[in-house]
Amino acid sequence: MTEATARLDKSGRTIQDMFAGVAPRYDLLNHLLSANLDVVWRRRAAQVLDLPPGAPAVDVCCGTGDQAVALRRRGARVAASDFCVPMLALARHKFARQEAPRPGALAADALALPFPDARFAGASVSFGLRNVADLDAALAQLARVLRPGGRLVVLEFAVPRFPPLRALYLFYFLRLLPWIGRLLSHRGSAYTYLPESVLSFPQRQGFLDRMAAAGFTDLAWEDLSGGIVCLYSGRTHP
């Protein structure tokens, strides 16, 4: 555990309260602060998951439901879960506008998923695993609910490896983003937590090692948008 990780409070109540506070403007700030690239990233994750039409999928830490919608648009039958009820309420409004079969929304903790073993052909988590109190336990839960050979895709922020872009990114992430968050949201502390949580999260091979420890194979990572986001993928054992 790094010093940054030790400073972060990832207890369930703290994370629930933080995301409940930013829920009303969550989508607006996501699109604004990413220059709408978050739409592209989620579409890419759904493409990499590559499920056949009608295959069952779960989107964990679903937030306001954008990743679940991206999976549904590629034909998956999606169950979406999150333990922050105000975020889930926004997701349900989005799901109601989708064509049937619409994604289902369920209040659930990533550390204790209420699904039977080997239920899903695929799983996704977008920008959520860095917020869980126990990363290895969450990965174990995802492995449990996936079928043999089922695929997991994870989107998460990362630090670019190209030095000039890395310097620019860190200036924006550590200096400008918290200021913009405070300006646009009454819960601006969430946008101080964001860079701290990203910098403390295992990146690239470090995260693949954690996936491997949870039993995933065929591991790969892909830098998106110059490496400010990383897309991870793996499969459970056949």
C-alpha positions in Angstrom: 0.0 0.0 0.0 1.4 3.4 -1.0 1.3 6.5 1.1 -1.3 8.0 -1.2 -3.5 4.9 -0.8 -3.2 5.0 2.9 -4.5 8.6 2.9 -7.6 7.8 0.9 -10.7 6.8 2.7 -12.4 4.2 0.6 -14.9 3.0 3.2 -18.3 2.2 1.8 -20.1 5.1 3.5 -17.5 7.6 2.4 -17.6 6.5 -1.3 -21.4 6.3 -1.3 -21.7 9.8 0.1 -19.2 11.3 -2.3 -20.8 9.9 -5.4 -24.3 10.7 -4.1 -23.1 14.3 -3.8 -21.8 14.6 -7.4 -24.6 12.5 -9.0 -26.7 15.4 -10.3 -23.8 16.8 -12.4 -21.8 13.6 -12.8 -22.5 13.1 -16.5 -22.0 16.8 -17.3 -18.6 16.9 -15.6 -17.6 13.6 -17.2 -18.2 14.8 -20.7 -16.8 18.3 -20.0 -13.6 17.2 -18.2 -12.9 14.5 -20.8 -13.8 16.6 -23.8 -16.5 13.9 -24.5 -13.8 11.2 -24.9 -15.5 9.2 -22.2 -18.1 8.2 -24.8 -15.3 6.9 -27.1 -13.6 5.0 -24.3 -16.8 3.2 -23.2 -17.6 2.3 -26.8 -14.1 0.8 -27.2 -14.6 -1.2 -24.0 -17.8 -2.7 -25.3 -16.1 -3.5 -28.6 -13.3 -5.3 -26.8 -15.7 -7.3 -24.7 -17.1 -8.6 -28.0 -20.1 -10.5 -26.8 -22.5 -12.2 -29.3 -26.0 -10.7 -29.4 -28.1 -11.8 -26.4 -25.2 -12.9 -24.3 -25.5 -12.0 -20.6 -23.2 -9.3 -19.3 -22.7 -7.5 -16.0 -21.5 -3.9 -15.6 -20.2 -3.4 -12.0 -19.8 0.0 -10.4 -22.2 1.1 -13.2 -22.6 4.7 -12.0 -25.1 6.5 -14.2 -25.2 3.6 -16.6 -23.3 4.8 -19.7 -21.1 1.7 -19.9 -24.2 -0.6 -19.6 -25.9 1.3 -22.4 -22.8 0.9 -24.6 -22.9 -2.9 -24.0 -26.7 -3.0 -24.7 -26.2 -1.2 -28.0 -23.9 -4.0 -29.1 -26.6 -6.5 -28.3 -25.7 -7.8 -24.8 -28.4 -8.5 -22.1 -27.0 -6.4 -19.3 -27.3 -6.4 -15.5 -25.9 -3.2 -14.0 -25.0 -2.8 -10.4 -23.8 0.0 -8.1 -24.0 0.6 -4.4 -24.7 4.3 -4.7 -28.5 4.6 -5.0 -28.7 8.2 -6.4 -26.3 7.2 -9.2 -28.3 4.1 -9.8 -31.5 6.2 -10.0 -30.0 8.2 -12.9 -29.0 4.9 -14.6 -32.5 3.6 -14.4 -33.8 6.7 -16.3 -31.3 6.0 -19.1 -32.2 2.3 -19.2 -35.9 3.1 -19.6 -35.1 4.9 -22.9 -33.3 1.9 -24.4 -34.8 -0.7 -26.6 -35.8 -4.0 -25.0 -34.3 -6.0 -23.5 -33.3 -3.0 -21.4 -30.5 -3.2 -18.9 -31.5 -4.0 -15.4 -30.3 -1.9 -12.4 -29.5 -3.5 -9.1 -28.2 -1.9 -5.9 -25.2 -4.1 -5.0 -21.6 -3.8 -3.6 -18.8 -4.9 -5.8 -17.3 -6.8 -2.9 -20.4 -9.0 -2.5 -22.1 -9.3 -5.9 -25.6 -11.0 -5.5 -25.3 -13.1 -8.6 -24.8 -16.9 -8.9 -21.5 -18.4 -9.9 -20.7 -18.5 -13.6 -23.7 -16.4 -14.5 -22.3 -14.0 -17.1 -20.4 -14.4 -20.4 -18.8 -11.0 -19.9 -18.2 -8.2 -17.3 -17.1 -4.6 -17.4 -16.0 -2.1 -14.9 -15.5 1.5 -16.0 -13.7 3.9 -13.7 -14.9 2.1 -10.6 -12.3 -0.4 -9.3 -10.0 2.3 -8.0 -12.8 3.2 -5.6 -13.3 -0.2 -4.0 -12.0 -0.8 -0.5 -10.5 -4.2 -1.5 -9.4 -4.5 -5.1 -8.4 -8.1 -4.9 -11.8 -9.1 -3.4 -13.6 -7.2 -6.1 -11.6 -9.0 -8.8 -12.4 -12.3 -7.1 -16.1 -11.5 -7.2 -15.9 -10.7 -10.9 -14.1 -14.0 -11.6 -16.7 -15.9 -9.6 -19.7 -14.5 -11.6 -18.1 -15.1 -15.0 -18.5 -18.3 -16.9 -15.4 -20.4 -17.8 -13.7 -18.4 -20.6 -15.8 -15.3 -19.8 -14.1 -12.0 -20.5 -13.6 -9.0 -18.2 -12.8 -5.5 -19.5 -11.8 -2.7 -17.2 -11.4 1.0 -18.0 -9.4 3.1 -15.7 -7.5 6.4 -15.7 -3.7 6.1 -16.0 -0.7 8.4 -16.2 0.7 8.8 -19.7 4.2 7.3 -20.3 5.3 9.9 -22.9 7.2 12.5 -20.7 5.9 15.7 -22.2 2.3 14.5 -22.2 2.8 13.1 -18.7 3.9 16.5 -17.4 1.0 18.3 -19.0 -1.5 15.7 -17.8 -0.2 15.8 -14.2 -0.5 19.6 -14.2 -4.1 19.4 -15.4 -5.0 16.5 -13.2 -3.4 17.8 -10.0 -3.9 21.6 -10.4 -6.7 22.5 -12.8 -9.1 19.6 -12.5 -9.7 20.1 -8.7 -10.3 23.8 -9.3 -12.8 23.2 -12.1 -14.5 20.6 -9.9 -14.9 23.0 -7.1 -16.2 25.7 -9.5 -18.9 23.4 -11.0 -19.9 21.2 -8.2 -20.7 21.8 -4.5 -18.8 18.5 -3.8 -15.6 19.7 -5.3 -13.6 17.4 -2.9 -14.5 14.5 -5.2 -12.3 16.1 -7.8 -9.4 16.2 -5.4 -10.0 12.6 -4.5 -10.0 11.7 -8.3 -6.3 12.3 -9.0 -5.2 10.9 -5.7 -7.1 7.7 -6.3 -5.7 7.4 -9.9 -2.1 7.9 -8.8 -2.5 5.2 -6.1 -4.1 2.6 -8.4 -1.9 -0.1 -10.0 -1.3 0.7 -13.6 -0.7 -1.3 -16.7 1.3 -4.4 -15.8 0.8 -3.8 -12.1 -3.0 -4.1 -12.6 -2.6 -7.1 -14.9 -0.7 -8.8 -12.1 -3.6 -8.3 -9.8 -6.0 -9.8 -12.4 -3.7 -12.8 -12.8 -3.7 -13.3 -9.0 -7.5 -13.4 -9.2 -7.4 -16.2 -11.8 -7.6 -14.3 -15.1 -5.6 -15.3 -18.2 -5.1 -13.9 -21.7 -4.3 -10.6 -20.1 -3.8 -7.4 -22.1 -3.8 -3.7 -21.7 -4.3 -0.9 -24.3 -3.5 2.8 -23.9 -6.3 5.1 -25.0 -6.0 8.8 -25.8 -2.2 8.9 -25.4 -2.3 6.8 -22.2 -4.6 9.0 -20.0 -6.9 6.0 -19.9 -6.0 2.3 -20.0 -8.3 -0.5 -21.1 -7.5 -3.9 -19.5 -8.9 -7.3 -20.5 -8.7 -10.9 -19.5 -10.6 -14.1 -19.4 -11.4 -16.7 -16.7 -9.9 -20.1 -17.2 -11.9 -22.2 -19.7 
